[in-house]
């Protein structure tokens, strides 16, 4: 199931094409995805990423799509000048809490190859991303392999991620205009905050919601009635969108959990009767259980090690 199919199925099952409902479908879907990814550890949704720990720095920033740790390894290879040392062996670090790291390695100035790590907390420069603390503090700039579960790109197709060329227009009343619906392009439901400078031109466009079904190169604008009822000429070009194909691992491999999770959110949005909400909640729970059987069960073993699964049959 791709996003177009999911988008249509939600409307069909909910039996509505009401404007606010349809514009909220991306929210239903992304809420469901977040619930699923925090409920099942799917081996298919793991990443191996190489990074570098810096000599004398006991912190390691985590990727922005990090969800949870699978493993962290230091690779025994480092360079001094143009000469490379070490045998390239992987050394897996032990996961502890921050208090253990502080107690076992109380002096950050005492260095060596790291043997332990803990999730330290938000990064100094990005409160929305996490960092590791290592013990001991690295004595060289080692390469590391981070193996982690991640938040994949949402199945929602064509969400705007960045804007390109901005044409400010003229004669708009100066000020900040919050939550303005952007018009034009091939998609819908993009919302942004627009800043008009003292010269009457739009000088900044801050994305609030990326909408759906846009493509790179779309040119967007806004209604004059939303910008003080005067002025003209504002436009902004869509530079990039996420998931231009509208596909995802869940959609391709096990769409019932995504569909019923989205429908559960849709029924809550519509303030449906408790029995209708319970119906979709039960269907979502059933589908989630089947997905957990796959992700937390079948994909973590094999017949050689665990034996073949058997079902008792009565004759």
Secondary structure, 3 states (H helix, E strand, C coil): CCHHHHHHHHHHHHCCCCHHHHHCHHHHHHHHHHHHHCCCCCHHHEEEEEEECCCCCCEEECCCCEEEEEEEEEECCEEECCEEECCCCEEECEECCHHHHHHHCCCCCCEECCCEEEEEEECCCCCCCEEEEEECEECCCCEEEEEEEECCCCCCCCEEEEEEEEECCECCCCEEEEEEEEECCCCEEEEEEEEECCCCCEEEEEEEEEEECCCCCCEEEECHHHCCCCCECCEEEEEEEECCCCCCHHHHHCHHHHHHHHHHHHHHHCCCCHHHHHHHHHHHHHHHHHHHHHHHHHHHCCHHHHCCCCCCCCC
